[in-house]
Amino acid sequence: MKVALFVTCLVDQLCPNVGMATVEVLERSGCEVTFDERQTCCGQPAFNTGYRNEAKKFAKRFIKIFENSDMDAIVSPSGSCTAMVKHFHELFPDEAKWRERAENIAAKTHELSGFLVNVLGVDDVGAVSDCKMTWHDACHGLRDLGIHDEPRRLLKNVKGIEFVEMENADVCCGFGGTFSVKYPEISAGILDNKIEMIEKSGADTVVACDASCLMQIAGRLSRIGSRVQTKHIAEILASRE
Amino acid sequence: MSMTHATPETFDRNARRALADPILHRALRNLADNFVVRRRNVILSVDDWQGLRERARSIKEETLLRLDKYLEQFTENAAKAGTTIHWARDGKEACEIIVALVRATNAKMVVKAKSMTGEEILLNEALEEAGIEPVETDLGEWIIQLAGETPSHIVVPAIHKTKQQIAELFVEKVGIDKTENVDVLTQTARKILRERFAEAEVGISGVNFGVAETGTILILENEGNIRMTTSLTKTHIAIMGIEKVIPQLADLDVFLKLLPRSGTGQRLTAYQSLITGLKKDAEDIGPDEFHVVMLDNGRSRMLAHRVTRQSLACIRCGACLNACPVYQQVGGHAYGSVYPGPIGAVITPQLIGLSKAKQLPYASSLCGACREVCPVKIDIPELLLHLRAEITEGSAGGTTVKARLKPKFAESLAFKMYGLAWSKPAWYEFGAKVSRLMQRLVARDGKIGNVGGLISRLVPPLGAWTAWRDAPVVAPKSFREMWRDKENDAR
């Protein structure tokens, strides 16, 4: 299967290893991966802050870049950015042609764990890891895309891993894009509840499908000097002995 | 802590104040622990919860699309049964109507059943100004009235208060001996309120549902005070938002399953009062006069757009408040509006005008927990985004604001720049390179700690972020550079 990687700007610039791990997992699962270097951002920060005109430019650009490739699917290591692509059509209430193009692109776009399990039918990628991990359900992956069991299945099949559920795994980490800097105190309050649950689970690693939540969680863990590590699901799935 | 002077415009300050209040925090934790868990368990007793939500939404959608027809039906049938109907364009008009009705009875005091619509139109203030004493009879609402505060929750108005605080309030205001025995406290309230009921001639209530087919109103409660307010008095005045109408009595089957489960995690409330006009037999218990005041107050404006129309489907269960991580942190008073939480963040700006509540649509991480629990499937994140777009660009196509508001200059400039620069991969890469150079000034051990003072003023988002969390640095090599290397190696 030919897969166009939508790496997301956050992964591209802040945690490129997650991008490389995503490529590794996809290739190991039999996909031919391509990466179009014209891609930058999906425009979610603009859309979520209310700058629809700006978001529309990003959406059009994204659609033009990805619809011309001959891929079978677009895969991203982010539930949130994938969800944004699925929102594109809302930006074109009066432009039927663009709305249709947006819907076509949305139908082909998948978050990594959902793609592996639901499209490729893979729930064991042959990874090995010795961490004791817990899963954080990133909101947009969970509630916009319905991703819940998929990452759990993949992670539980990682050889040597110990999977523990934390309480309130499905509660927000408080990131929320610009919310995290518009209302940093509230964001941090929500985050501290999440950190409390992570610590309480006894895990040494917290795993999620979104670099943004991980950036928020890691930032606080690092600030309070916690021994808990953050890992993107792609990094765990790409790990070998 | 009283936050009655908080307004939506000071949400950021109100929130900071709330976060610094450990007692409030403890009270709010109770809320999350109790209501969220109870709701989650009790919805399992319904076979097809999701199907039920779908039905509720489609009933509401149908009603709202033909609201004129159903309102006409409701008011005609109610009038036939002996109800006197009044129409109020806004809160002021509604208050004037109600004050005039009470004055006509010569009553100097009214007993009140808990009503958010009553709060919305500031009815108590209007009554007091007219020399009429309003007595709240819902326990939580009575506590709030004693304390001189406003409700902090749609369903549980005194949720921000702990048992200890309530005990202290009772000692101070009703002069009982110090106790933290909940039974003693409730018995005290009960005794005082019974006496007020006995002397009351006028009762004022809200309405949960108005049935068009029969002209019936339905009110739900647990304490029996609403039953008394509406039956022991000689005059009953009900205030009803125009969106509360539903087509048929049979539709209640759907809403009665959804509302108590979503709100308080109950299968059914202890009392359901169905009132159709006046009593048929003069010997029966019940008021001699029954008035329903139909309130618009900005509601018909919301009908105009597909997205904002959803706001009117709300049945005021409060589930979105309980589920909201932001509400759980700051409580209801921080919103500075009658309706707090996620639904308040979308309704308030539409009721009082976006220009007076610009912060509220941003008071959300867009996590979607509210949408997930909403019994009528209101897409609150969609509404929040709609209102945000109205604030920044007037670009959502709504009719809730007349003129485009001026967004913060720095913010809109930043988004313009981002829109321009990030549409060119070369500029985007150049930006990353510049960041890599700049971050050397502040990064230590591969991360950025609290940047503090000067930098925080120069780059406010970085200051806001690092005040609480370490920030990651731009990687020495981006993914696209790694990808190029990989491609070259393959060749």
Interface residues (C-beta under 8 A of the other chain):
Chain A: V7 C9 V11 D12 Q13 L14 C15 P16 G19 M20 V23 F35 E37 R38 Q39 T40 C41 P45 A46 F47 N48 T49 G50 Y51 R52 N53 E54 K57 F58 R61 E90 P93 C139 H140 L142 R143 D144 V171 C172 G174 F175 G176 G177 T178 F179 S180 V181 K182 Y183 P184 E185 I186 S187 A188 G189 I190 L191 N193 M215 Q216 A218 G219 R220 S222 R223
Chain B: D12 A15 R16 L19 P325 V326 Q328 Q329 V330 P361 Y362 A363 S364 S365 L366 C367 G368 A369 R371 E372 E382 L385 L387 R388 A389 E390 I391 T392 E393 S395 A396 G397 P407 E411 S412 F415 K416 Y418 G419 W422 S423 P425 Y428 A432 S435 K447 G449 P460 P461 A464 W465 A467 W468 R469 D470 A471 P472 V473 V474 A475 K477 S478 F479 R480 E481 M482 W483 K486
